[in-house]
Amino acid sequence: MKKSLSSKDLINVGIYTAIYLVIFFVVGMLNAIPILYPVIYLLIPIFTGIPFMLFLTKIDKFAMVTVMSIILGVFWYFMGYTWLALAGYILFGIISDLVMKSGEFRNFKKNTIGFWLFSCGMIGCQMPMWVMADTYMAGIKQQMGEQYVTDLVKYMPSWMGVAAIGIILIGSIIGANLGRKMLKKHFERAGIV
């Protein structure tokens, strides 16, 4: 097994990152309605679980998940989510990669834990509303209006950052198992147990 990433590996990273982003965007539109904002923590891992699990059938080297998380972090940073999105995705991406690598990317339980950790990277996108609240909310108020900000503060209190970890865990378990069920033949071919 080669240790360095090949061009085929990088193409797979690009393809699955694009799929992940499209699904993330579609589900993420729910945040336009503040009361539904917390629901994205559950739904994004459920819907991205299928392509992410398929992505894992293509992985046999450390760093593919890390590269994917770096791309996502850079993307969200340039979309205006501050350096916290970048830091969150990179940190959780590396930890996720390490967990999955410990099972050689073939242990379903470790892959599920890794997917959960990877999915926790999205918390970095919302961190500014809790750690830079005044500045962040002022910008949101200009874009979305005062009523949206009032509702956002109501439905996304600071403790939601911690609660999100548990909510994402539930979504990740559902998403990973859904992916496993739908992709049974791919899992068998890849030797994921």
N, C-alpha and C positions, 0 to 999 in steps of 0.2 A: 504494500500500500504506500503510495507516494504521500509525503508529508506536506508539500507545498500545494497551493491552490492552482488548478489548471484553468485554462480559458473556458472550458466546459463548466467548471464549478462556478466561475464568475458569471457566466451566462445564466445558469440556474438561479443564482442569487438575484440577478437582475429581473428575471421573469417572475419569480415568486415574490420579490419585493413589490413589483408593480401590481400584481394580483392583490397582495395584502393591502396596499394603499388604496386601491379602488374600493375594496370591501370596507375598509376603515372609513373612507369618505362617505360612502352611501349610508352606513349605519351611523356615522358621526353626525349626520344632518339632524338627528334627533335633538342635538344640543341647541337647536334653534328654539325649542320649547323648553324653558328652564326646568319644569317639573320632570321632564324626561331625561335630563342631563345625566343623573346618576345611573340610568339604565344602560348607558353605553358601556359601562364597566362590565356588565354582564353580557351584553349582546356582541360586542366586538370580538371577544375571545371565542364565543360560540361560532360566529360566522367565519372568522379567520382560522379557526381550528382545522377545518378541512384542507385548505391549501397549505397551511403550515405543516400539517402531518404528512401531506404528499411531498412537500419540500424535504422533510426529514428522511424520506426514503431515498433521496438523491445524495444525502450527506454521508461521507465517511472520513471527513477531515475536520479538525478543529479550525475555527475562524470563519466558517461560512455564515453561521448565525451572527457572529460578531460583525462581520462586514454588512450583513443585512441591517443590523441595529444601527450601525454608524450611518448608513445611507438614510434610514428613517429619521435619525436624530438630526442630521444635516438638513433633510427636507423640511422637517417641522421648524427648525431654527430659521430657515429662510422664509417660511410661511408666517413668521412673526411670533413664534411661541417662546422666545428668549433662549438663553443658553441652558436653562433648566431642562428643556425637552431634549436637547443634545446630550447633556450629562446623564439624564435618566435613561435614555435608550442605550447609550454606550455602557454605562455601569451594569444595567440589567442584562444587556446582550452578552457581555463577557461572562457574567456569572452563569447565565443560562447555558452558554456554550460549554463552560467547564462542567456543569452538572450533566449535560447530555454526553459529553466526551467521556465522563467517568463510566458510562454505560456503553461506550463505543457507538453511540447513536442508534443502538439496537435494543435498548431496554425501554419498553413502553412506559413504565412508571417514571423512570428518570426523564424520559422525553416529555411526559406530561408536566412534571415539576419544572423542567426547563422551559416549556411553553408558557406556563404560568409566570415564571420569572421574566421571560421575554415580554409578555403582555403587560407586566407591571411597569414597563418603560413608559407607557402612555400616561402614567401619573405625572411625569415630568412636564407634560403639556399643560396640565391644570395647576401645577405648583405655583405659578405666578399669582393666581387669584387668592392664594393663602399667604404666601411669603412676601409678596409685593402688592398687597391688596389695593392700596390707595392709587398707585400708578396704573396698575392693570385695570382696575374697575373704571378709572377715569377714561381710559382708551375705549373700553367696552361701551361705556355710556355714550360716547361720541358716535360709535358705530351702530349700536342697537337701541339706544334710548334708556331713559331712567327706569321705566317699568321693568325692562329686561334685567337690568342690574339689581333692582330690588328683589325680583324673583330669583335671580341667580344666587344672591347672598343667602336667601331663604333655603333653597334646595341644595346648595353646595357649600355647607358650612366647613370650617377648617377640619373638623374631625372626619369629613368625608375622605380625605387623603388616606387616612388609616383604614377606614371602612372599605375603601376601594380595593385594598390588598385582598381582603376576604371575598369580596364580590367577584373580583377578577379570578380568584381561585376556583370559585364555583363555575363561572363561565368557561374557564380553561379546561376543567375536568369534563364538562359537557361537550365542549368543542373538540377536545382530543378524542374522546370516545366516539363521538359522531364521525370524526374523520377516520378513526380506526374501523368503524363498522362499514362506512361507505367505500373505504379503500382497502378492504381485506386482502384482495389479490396482490396489491402493491406491497402491503406489509409482509405478506408471506414471501414474495420474491426478494424483498430487501432483508429478510431475516429478523424483523422486529418482533420481539416477543414480550 
